[in-house]
Every structure is written in structure tokens, then in C-alpha cells.
Amino acid sequence: MFTYPDKEKSSALILTSIVLFLLLIFGVYFLNSSLTGFKIVQNYSFANQAYYLAEAGINEAIWKLKNDSVWKDDFVDPNKNPAPDGKFWSATFQRDSGLISGGSYEVTIQNYDCARGEIISRAKIEFPSGNFVQRIVKTRVFKALNPSPVNDSPIFSGGIAKKSIFILTSTMNIHNGNIFSNGDINLVGRSVLNVEGQVLAVGEIKKSSASTIKASARCSQNFCDDGCGGACPPEAIDVPMIDFDSEDLNSYKNKAIREGTLYSSSEFETMLWENPDLVLNNDVTYVTGPIELKGGQKLTVNGVLVSDSYISVGEKYNWGRRSGNSQIIVNNISGKPSGILAKGKIKIGPFSRAIDINGLLYASDEFILLSFFYDFNLTGGLITNKLTLINFFGEFNITLNDQVIRDTIGVPQYSPVVTIEHWEESY
């Protein structure tokens, strides 16, 4: 039997030991490299989770600005609840997220002007070892202000033609606001215009010698009283548009279709003849064609009555089937649209009774009031391209309610979406 010498055995053992040692070194290196790579991937993953957690905090703050009544009020009126240090309004909240183990975020909003602020969201994910990852996301947000779509004017005429507001031997009393015309304002005969605000005309203000105007200021091409301030004459304002019948789901026609209150002109006329004291409790009643109230008709609208043609009240006495003066009453439910809207004209004729409307009168063409003895009371606003008022022995009383106007034409006081000016991430 052959055997290796002891020297050869020793060499083989040493060589084997070296190989095993080198393999161990490489194994440890690759294991350490793999663990390092795993940690990098894991940290990157947790860092991403921390970022999305911080982003969730930003989105929750924006949600609160849109839906939380306290946040909404304080955000648009930062001096209402200023911070202890005397700065604009600020607020902070914290969340321990159940979505990520060890995750949490803290969100702070600090206003720097009315309806403008900075949101800072700090998110952290802690590990059992005591280590943690953190991400900070900052953004500036604002809401576009739109205090009044009609320049705080319960009477708004968008037409640029002469006599876009024409008042003949009538008394008009305007409370809590202005009267505005993109054209002229004309008072003829013995007319009286009492305005708690300003009389504003892009054109001229004209009146007969027997007519009187009482207002805080007259601002036009031919009058620039001391109280006008700013531009005199005022700049023209586009007529706020109403979505009568577009394909948009929020158009008045589509709302009526969903509510089951879309009628043809003949269908609605049948309803009127069958119900001399008709009450509409629908949010929206939409008629494809003209609407005529005659023959002693009384109509109460607890919402919005819309015509894609014209609306007439008391133009005809009607000596046949029914006779008498007609009347329309509109009631407002808080937070909902209310009023009478027409793509064409709205005409109140001599065979009408006292009119009470708590809502918006909107005539894309012209609003005409020809009445005797009866008062016309409107709380909300009147928007039309041309206004003709002839009301003998009665008064036209109108009180501004901007909220009713905004609810009905769909123009909120503040834009419904918080717009992001800037988005920034830091560690």
C-alpha cells in the first residue's frame, strides 16, 4: 500500500485551508453585499412609503379645506382665528396610520394671506430597532376668490345697447347692493330710484327732470361722484352664463331628466289648467318651450322653473275657460338653486298680482315688467341683457342675496377646487 509522505500531507492540508478561507472570505463579502443591497432596497421601499404617507397627509388637509366647515371658514378668513403669535390662521393634526406598521404623519397648515396657505406634511416610519425613515412634503394652496359674479348688484343688465335699463314712471328700491348696467340707465317720467349702494353704468346715467336718484354714488361716463372709487366709469362685466341644456350632467335639463320633471310646453300648460293653484316641489322643473301663466293662475315654485323659450305671467286675462290676474311665488331652500330662468324673455304683464320671488330671475334676452298697483318683491337677483320697468302705482323692491345668485347660476363664492401652486419633497 502506497502512502504520501507527511510533507505532502501537510501541503495538501494548507492548500485546502487556503481555498476554504478564500471561499469563506468571498462568501462573507457576497453575503454582506447582498445584505447591503437588501437594506438599500428596503430603505428605498420604506422611503417611498414614507413619501406616500406624507402625500396622504397633504391630501387629507386639502380634503378638510374643501369639506370641513371650520377649516373652510378659517382658511378664507384667516384673521377670524389667528395663531397665538399673531400671525394668520394655522392648524395642525396628527395621524397614526394603520396602513403601514410604525407609520405616522403630522400636518400643519399656515395661512400667509386670505385663502392662501402652505401645507407641510411630515411622515415617519419607525422600526423596532429604533431607526426610522422620514419624508417631508410641502405645498402651497389657494382658492380663487369670486365674491360676487354680478359686482354685488341685485340688478344686473349685461346688454351694451342704449337703454339697457329703462325705467318709466316707476319706483325701484334696491337694498344691500348696487344697480349695474353694461350700457345706459334711463329714468323717464316721474321715476324714483333708491339704491343703498351705487348706480353703476358703463355707458351713461340719464334721468328726466321729474325723476330722482338716491344712491351712495353714481359712476358712469357722465357721473363720477366722490364715492365711486376705482375705475369710473366701471368696466364691463360679462353676463354670468347658465347651463340650460348642454350635455353636462349638471345642466338644468339633465337634472330635470334625472328628477323626472322635464315637460313639453303643452304638457306643462295642461298641468296649469288642471291646477289653478299649482305647487312645484321639484328642485328643477324644465319646460321645452314657452310658459304662460294666465286666467287667474297661481303658481308656487319651491325650486327652479326653467324654460328654453320665454316665460310670461299675466300678459293675458283670458276670458274663456278661466279668467283673472295671475301670480307666481318662488321660495328658496337654503343651499339649493331657486328662481325663474328663461333662454328668451321673462314678461310680467298687466294682469298679474303681487309677485314675491326668493331666488334668481334670469332672462337671456329681456326682462319686462308692465304692471299696475301691485308691488314686485324680489330677494336674490335679476340678471338680464335688457330691463324694462313700467310699474304704475306699485313699487319694485329688490334685496341682494349673493348666495342665492351663486347657488342658482353655479358660481360659488370660492372656487371648489384647491389649486396647488407648488409641490416640494425633502428628507
C-alpha positions in Angstrom: 0.0 0.0 0.0 1.4 3.4 -1.0 1.2 6.3 1.4 2.1 10.0 1.0 4.9 11.4 2.9 4.0 13.6 5.8 5.3 16.6 3.9 2.9 16.1 1.1 0.0 15.7 3.5 0.9 19.0 5.2 1.0 20.8 1.8 -2.4 19.5 0.8 -3.9 20.5 4.2 -2.5 24.0 3.9 -3.8 24.4 0.3 -7.2 23.1 1.3 -7.3 25.6 4.2 -6.4 28.5 2.0 -9.1 27.6 -0.5 -11.7 27.2 2.3 -10.5 30.6 3.8 -10.8 32.3 0.4 -14.3 30.8 -0.1 -15.3 32.0 3.3 -14.0 35.5 2.6 -15.8 35.6 -0.8 -19.0 34.2 0.9 -18.9 36.8 3.6 -18.3 39.5 1.0 -21.1 38.4 -1.2 -23.4 37.9 1.8 -22.6 41.4 3.1 -23.0 42.8 -0.3 -26.4 41.1 -0.6 -27.5 42.3 2.8 -26.4 45.8 1.9 -28.3 45.7 -1.3 -31.3 44.3 0.5 -31.1 47.1 3.1 -30.8 49.7 0.3 -33.9 48.3 -1.5 -35.7 48.0 1.8 -34.8 51.6 2.8 -35.8 52.8 -0.6 -39.1 51.0 -0.3 -39.8 52.4 3.2 -38.7 55.9 1.9 -41.3 55.6 -0.8 -43.9 54.5 1.7 -43.0 57.5 3.9 -43.4 59.8 0.9 -46.8 58.5 0.1 -47.7 58.7 3.7 -46.7 62.4 3.7 -48.7 62.8 0.5 -51.7 61.3 2.2 -51.4 64.0 4.9 -51.4 66.7 2.2 -54.4 65.2 0.6 -56.2 65.0 3.9 -55.5 68.7 4.5 -56.9 69.6 1.1 -60.0 67.5 1.8 -60.5 69.4 5.0 -60.2 72.7 3.2 -63.0 71.5 0.9 -65.3 69.8 3.3 -64.6 70.8 6.9 -66.7 73.8 7.7 -64.3 75.1 10.4 -61.3 74.8 8.1 -63.1 76.3 5.1 -64.2 79.3 7.1 -60.8 79.9 8.8 -58.9 79.4 5.5 -60.8 82.1 3.7 -60.9 84.4 6.7 -57.5 83.8 8.4 -58.0 86.8 10.8 -61.1 85.1 12.2 -58.9 82.7 14.3 -55.3 83.9 14.2 -52.4 81.9 15.6 -51.2 82.7 19.2 -48.2 84.5 17.8 -50.4 87.0 16.0 -49.8 85.5 12.5 -52.5 84.4 10.1 -54.6 81.3 10.9 -52.8 78.0 11.3 -53.8 74.4 12.3 -52.2 71.1 13.0 -53.3 67.5 13.2 -51.6 64.1 13.5 -52.5 60.6 12.3 -51.1 57.2 13.2 -51.6 55.3 10.0 -53.0 51.8 10.2 -51.8 51.1 6.7 -48.1 51.0 7.5 -46.7 49.4 10.7 -44.9 52.1 12.6 -46.1 54.9 10.3 -47.5 58.3 11.2 -47.7 61.8 9.9 -48.2 65.3 11.2 -49.7 68.0 9.0 -49.6 71.8 9.6 -51.2 74.5 7.5 -50.2 78.1 7.9 -52.0 80.9 6.1 -50.0 83.8 4.7 -53.0 85.6 3.2 -56.7 85.3 2.7 -57.4 81.9 1.2 -53.7 81.2 0.6 -51.5 79.0 2.8 -48.7 76.5 3.0 -49.3 72.9 4.0 -46.4 70.9 5.5 -46.7 67.1 6.0 -44.1 65.2 7.9 -44.3 61.4 7.7 -42.2 58.9 9.7 -41.9 55.2 9.7 -40.2 53.8 12.8 -38.5 50.3 13.1 -38.3 48.1 16.1 -34.5 48.7 16.2 -35.2 52.4 16.8 -34.2 53.6 13.3 -36.6 55.4 11.1 -37.2 57.0 7.7 -38.8 60.4 7.2 -40.2 62.4 4.3 -41.5 65.9 4.3 -43.8 67.2 1.6 -44.7 70.9 1.3 -47.2 72.6 -0.9 -48.8 76.0 -1.3 -52.6 76.1 -1.9 -55.2 78.7 -2.6 -58.8 79.2 -3.6 -59.7 81.6 -6.3 -62.0 84.3 -4.9 -65.2 85.2 -6.6 -67.1 87.3 -4.1 -69.9 88.3 -6.5 -70.5 87.3 -10.1 -72.5 90.5 -10.7 -70.5 93.1 -8.8 -72.7 93.0 -5.7 -75.6 94.1 -7.8 -79.1 92.6 -7.4 -80.0 94.3 -10.7 -77.5 93.4 -13.4 -78.0 94.3 -17.1 -75.4 92.8 -19.4 -76.6 94.4 -22.6 -74.4 97.1 -24.1 -77.2 98.7 -26.1 -78.7 102.1 -25.2 -81.5 101.9 -22.7 -80.3 98.6 -21.4 -82.0 99.6 -18.2 -85.2 101.6 -18.9 -87.4 102.8 -16.0 -90.7 104.6 -16.8 -92.8 106.3 -14.1 -91.8 103.7 -11.6 -90.3 103.3 -8.2 -87.4 100.9 -7.7 -85.9 100.3 -4.3 -82.6 98.3 -4.1 -81.3 97.0 -0.8 -77.8 95.7 0.2 -76.3 96.4 -3.2 -75.8 98.2 -6.5 -77.6 98.5 -9.8 -75.2 97.7 -12.7 -75.6 98.2 -16.5 -73.1 97.4 -19.3 -75.0 100.1 -21.2 -77.1 103.1 -20.1 -79.5 103.6 -17.2 -82.5 105.7 -18.2 -85.2 107.1 -15.9 -88.2 108.7 -17.7 -91.3 110.4 -16.4 -91.7 110.6 -12.7 -89.4 107.7 -11.8 -87.7 107.1 -8.4 -84.5 105.0 -8.0 -83.4 104.4 -4.4 -80.2 102.4 -4.1 -78.4 101.6 -0.9 -75.2 101.0 -2.9 -74.0 102.6 -6.1 -75.6 103.3 -9.5 -73.1 101.8 -12.0 -73.3 102.2 -15.8 -70.6 101.5 -18.3 -72.5 104.0 -20.5 -74.4 106.9 -19.2 -76.9 107.6 -16.4 -79.8 109.6 -17.8 -82.9 110.9 -16.0 -85.8 113.2 -16.7 -86.1 116.4 -14.7 -89.0 114.9 -12.7 -87.1 111.7 -11.8 -84.9 111.3 -8.7 -81.9 109.1 -7.9 -80.8 108.5 -4.3 -77.6 106.4 -4.0 -74.2 106.4 -2.3 -72.6 107.3 -5.6 -73.3 107.5 -9.4 -70.5 106.1 -11.5 -70.8 106.4 -15.3 -69.5 108.2 -18.3 -71.4 111.3 -17.3 -71.3 111.0 -13.4 -68.3 110.2 -11.2 -69.3 111.0 -7.7 -66.8 111.1 -4.8 -67.9 107.7 -3.6 -67.1 105.9 -6.8 -63.5 105.0 -6.1 -61.6 102.8 -8.5 -62.4 102.9 -12.2 -65.1 105.4 -13.2 -67.0 104.5 -15.4 -66.8 100.9 -14.3 -65.5 98.2 -16.7 -68.0 96.0 -18.5 -68.7 92.6 -16.9 -69.6 89.5 -18.9 -73.1 88.2 -18.2 -72.8 85.1 -15.9 -73.9 82.1 -18.0 -76.3 79.4 -17.0 -76.1 75.9 -18.3 -79.6 75.3 -19.6 -79.3 72.2 -21.8 -75.7 71.2 -22.5 -74.6 67.5 -22.4 -73.1 68.2 -19.0 -74.7 66.1 -16.2 -75.2 69.3 -14.2 -77.1 71.2 -16.8 -80.6 72.1 -15.7 -82.2 69.9 -18.4 -80.2 66.8 -17.4 -81.1 67.5 -13.7 -84.8 67.6 -14.7 -84.4 64.4 -16.7 -82.9 62.6 -13.7 -85.7 64.0 -11.5 -88.4 63.1 -14.0 -89.6 66.8 -14.3 -88.9 67.5 -17.9 -92.1 68.7 -19.7 -93.1 69.9 -23.1 -94.9 73.3 -23.3 -98.3 71.6 -23.9 -97.8 69.1 -21.1 -97.0 71.9 -18.6 -99.9 74.0 -19.9 -102.2 71.0 -19.2 -100.8 70.9 -15.6 -101.6 74.6 -15.2 -105.2 74.3 -16.4 -105.9 71.3 -14.2 -104.3 73.0 -11.2 -105.2 76.7 -10.8 -103.2 76.8 -7.6 -100.2 74.6 -8.7 -97.3 74.0 -6.3 -94.0 72.7 -7.7 -91.9 70.9 -5.1 -89.2 69.8 -7.5 -85.6 71.0 -7.4 -85.8 71.7 -11.1 -88.8 71.9 -13.4 -87.7 72.2 -17.0 -90.1 73.1 -19.9 -89.1 72.7 -23.6 -91.0 75.7 -25.0 -92.7 78.8 -23.6 -94.5 79.0 -20.3 -97.6 81.2 -20.0 -99.5 81.9 -16.8 -103.0 83.3 -17.4 -106.6 83.0 -16.4 -106.1 83.6 -12.6 -103.3 81.1 -12.3 -101.3 80.9 -9.1 -98.0 79.1 -9.3 -95.7 78.4 -6.4 -92.2 77.2 -7.2 -90.1 75.7 -4.4 -87.0 75.4 -6.5 -86.2 76.4 -10.1 -88.6 76.9 -13.1 -86.7 76.8 -16.4 -87.9 77.5 -20.0 -85.7 77.1 -23.1 -88.0 79.8 -24.6 -89.9 82.6 -22.8 -91.9 82.9 -19.6 -95.0 85.1 -19.4 -97.0 85.9 -16.3 -100.3 87.8 -16.5 -100.0 89.1 -20.1 -103.4 87.7 -20.8 -106.6 88.0 -18.6 -108.2 85.1 -20.5 -112.0 85.4 -20.8 -112.7 81.8 -21.7 -112.2 78.8 -19.6 -110.7 80.7 -16.6 -110.2 84.4 -16.0 -108.4 86.7 -13.6 -105.0 88.0 -12.6 -102.1 85.6 -12.3 -99.4 85.3 -9.8 -96.1 83.5 -9.3 -94.3 82.8 -6.0 -90.8 81.4 -5.7 -89.4 80.0 -2.4 -85.8 79.3 -1.6 -84.5 76.3 0.2 -81.1 77.1 1.7 -78.2 75.7 -0.3 -80.4 74.9 -3.3 -81.0 76.9 -6.5 -84.2 78.8 -6.8 -85.7 81.2 -9.3 -87.2 81.6 -12.8 -84.8 81.1 -15.7 -85.5 81.7 -19.4 -83.4 81.4 -22.5 -85.7 84.1 -24.0 -87.7 86.8 -22.3 -89.4 87.0 -18.9 -92.5 89.2 -19.2 -94.7 90.2 -16.2 -97.9 91.7 -17.7 -100.7 94.0 -16.5 -102.9 91.0 -15.5 -100.6 89.9 -12.7 -101.0 90.2 -9.0 -98.3 90.9 -6.4 -95.2 88.9 -7.2 -92.9 87.5 -4.5 -89.7 85.8 -5.6 -86.9 84.5 -3.3 -84.5 83.4 -5.9 -82.9 84.5 -9.2 -84.6 86.0 -12.2 -82.6 85.2 -15.3 -83.6 86.2 -18.8 -81.0 85.7 -21.5 -82.9 88.2 -23.7 -85.0 90.8 -21.7 -87.0 91.2 -18.5 -90.1 93.3 -18.9 -92.4 94.4 -16.1 -95.6 96.2 -17.0 -97.9 96.3 -14.0 -100.4 98.5 -12.2 -101.0 98.9 -8.5 -99.1 95.8 -7.3 -95.7 95.6 -5.7 -93.0 93.3 -7.1 -90.7 91.9 -4.4 -87.5 90.0 -5.2 -84.9 88.7 -2.8 -81.9 87.4 -4.7 -81.0 89.0 -8.0 -82.1 89.9 -11.5 -79.8 89.2 -14.4 -80.8 90.1 -18.0 -79.5 91.6 -21.1 -82.1 94.3 -21.1 -84.5 95.6 -18.4 -87.7 97.5 -19.0 -89.7 98.5 -15.9 -93.1 100.2 -16.1 -94.9 99.8 -12.8 -97.6 102.4 -12.2 -98.6 102.9 -8.6 -96.6 100.0 -7.4 -93.0 99.5 -6.3 -90.2 97.2 -7.4 -88.4 96.1 -4.3 -85.2 94.0 -4.6 -82.8 92.8 -1.9 -79.4 91.4 -2.8 -78.7 87.8 -1.8 -75.4 86.8 -3.4 -75.7 83.2 -2.1 -79.0 82.7 -3.9 -77.4 84.0 -7.1 -74.3 81.8 -6.8 -76.4 78.7 -5.9 -78.6 79.2 -9.0 -76.1 80.1 -11.7 -73.5 77.7 -10.3 -70.8 80.2 -9.4 -69.6 79.6 -5.8 -68.0 82.3 -3.8 -64.7 80.4 -3.8 -63.5 78.0 -6.4 -64.5 74.5 -5.4 -61.0 73.1 -6.1 -58.0 74.0 -4.1 -55.3 74.8 -6.7 -51.7 73.6 -6.0 -49.1 76.3 -6.6 -46.0 74.3 -5.6 -45.1 70.8 -4.5 -41.8 70.1 -2.9 -40.3 67.0 -1.2 -37.5 66.9 1.3 -35.9 64.4 3.7 
